[in-house]
Amino acid sequence: MIILHNVSKNFGQFKAVKSVSLSVKNGEIHGIIGASGAGKSTLLRLMNLLEIPDAGDVDINGKKLTRMRGKDLRQARKSIGMIFQHFNLVANKTVYENVAMPLKLSKFPRRERKNRVMECLQFVGLERFMDKYPAQLSGGQKQRVAIARALANNPQVLLCDEPTSSLDPNTTAEVLSVLENVNKSLGVTIVIVSHEMDVIKSICNRVTVMSDGEVYNTVSIEPKGIRVIDSNPQNFVEQLTKDGEIGHA
Ligand SMILES: Nc1ncnc2c1ncn2[C@@H]1O[C@H](COP(=O)(O)OP(=O)(O)OP(=O)(O)O)[C@@H](O)[C@H]1O
């Protein structure tokens, strides 16, 4: 479904992505992991041409995104949603207005917009928050609004750039479970960049490891499921010590 053919991206003299070839399969949750600066976010942004490659091609569903221009490119991009580490919600618009924005831009029929916005907000469990502003929401709620906004135009693919890196463990689990639901119930293919191994192991079917602008390897894994840590502080401590991640001070 998404195929990168020898894709490269340079920033000045610096080669951030070096002739990468990679395919993301229909319906999978594909993780991209690697050290800071390995080129993960750049690779993700090349998939929807937020970064224009210096060389190589990007295919989506057999169509060459890299050869498209204007209206065709805008149309093809509608099938790819994206969410970000810092949510990128518009601060002076309500939750409802944030989710309605991509529908306005894509000229979604005006009469059907309200239903579509409410459907997306229900999917992420935030319909009661429709009149709130982003500043009135928690981090997890903001990311769920961002997911609702990314789903508005019914994408086939959702690109996620460090979607849980600003969140605590419980909120991370909550957002991952929404993403899993997006994949399982809506059939949306997900590509998720994260430096958190736990996040990648909990929901991904295949993982690409990047190193120094190149693909080091792509491996299939069995997702371990999303582990919710009880927010009761005593249970939190027990969970940590049981896993051997910290000792008692
Ligand atoms: N717009 C840009 N201009 C110049 N250099 C950039 C730009 N975007 C990324 N880079 C550089 O390209 C390299 C890869 O960046 P990228 O954000 O893709 O890495 P990453 O693996 O996602 O790392 P991190 O986990 O730290 O975000 C880094 O050295 C970064 O500084």
PDBQT file of the ligand as one rigid body, heavy atoms in Angstrom, charges set to zero:
ROOT
HETATM    1  N1  LIG A 301      14.070  20.659   8.623  1.00  0.00    +0.000 N 
HETATM    2  C1  LIG A 301      15.283  20.239   8.947  1.00  0.00    +0.000 A 
HETATM    3  N2  LIG A 301      16.381  21.000   8.683  1.00  0.00    +0.000 NA
HETATM    4  C2  LIG A 301      17.617  20.563   8.999  1.00  0.00    +0.000 A 
HETATM    5  N3  LIG A 301      17.888  19.371   9.582  1.00  0.00    +0.000 NA
HETATM    6  C3  LIG A 301      16.845  18.587   9.866  1.00  0.00    +0.000 A 
HETATM    7  C4  LIG A 301      15.491  18.976   9.564  1.00  0.00    +0.000 A 
HETATM    8  N4  LIG A 301      14.671  17.974   9.957  1.00  0.00    +0.000 NA
HETATM    9  C5  LIG A 301      15.461  17.007  10.490  1.00  0.00    +0.000 A 
HETATM   10  N5  LIG A 301      16.754  17.380  10.419  1.00  0.00    +0.000 N 
HETATM   11  C6  LIG A 301      17.892  16.590  10.871  1.00  0.00    +0.000 C 
HETATM   12  O1  LIG A 301      17.796  15.289  10.281  1.00  0.00    +0.000 OA
HETATM   13  C7  LIG A 301      18.154  14.283  11.218  1.00  0.00    +0.000 C 
HETATM   14  C8  LIG A 301      17.017  13.295  11.340  1.00  0.00    +0.000 C 
HETATM   15  O2  LIG A 301      15.933  13.961  11.971  1.00  0.00    +0.000 OA
HETATM   16  P1  LIG A 301      14.599  13.179  12.380  1.00  0.00    +0.000 P 
HETATM   17  O3  LIG A 301      13.735  14.153  13.118  1.00  0.00    +0.000 OA
HETATM   18  O4  LIG A 301      14.040  12.517  11.189  1.00  0.00    +0.000 OA
HETATM   19  O5  LIG A 301      15.206  12.092  13.368  1.00  0.00    +0.000 OA
HETATM   20  P2  LIG A 301      14.453  11.156  14.396  1.00  0.00    +0.000 P 
HETATM   21  O6  LIG A 301      15.011   9.794  14.228  1.00  0.00    +0.000 OA
HETATM   22  O7  LIG A 301      12.969  11.309  14.254  1.00  0.00    +0.000 OA
HETATM   23  O8  LIG A 301      14.973  11.736  15.751  1.00  0.00    +0.000 OA
HETATM   24  P3  LIG A 301      14.184  12.200  17.080  1.00  0.00    +0.000 P 
HETATM   25  O9  LIG A 301      13.714  10.945  17.729  1.00  0.00    +0.000 OA
HETATM   26  O10 LIG A 301      15.244  12.905  17.874  1.00  0.00    +0.000 OA
HETATM   27  O11 LIG A 301      13.090  13.108  16.612  1.00  0.00    +0.000 OA
HETATM   28  C9  LIG A 301      18.490  14.983  12.525  1.00  0.00    +0.000 C 
HETATM   29  O12 LIG A 301      19.882  15.117  12.610  1.00  0.00    +0.000 OA
HETATM   30  C10 LIG A 301      17.843  16.354  12.371  1.00  0.00    +0.000 C 
HETATM   31  O13 LIG A 301      18.563  17.332  13.081  1.00  0.00    +0.000 OA
ENDROOT
TORSDOF 0
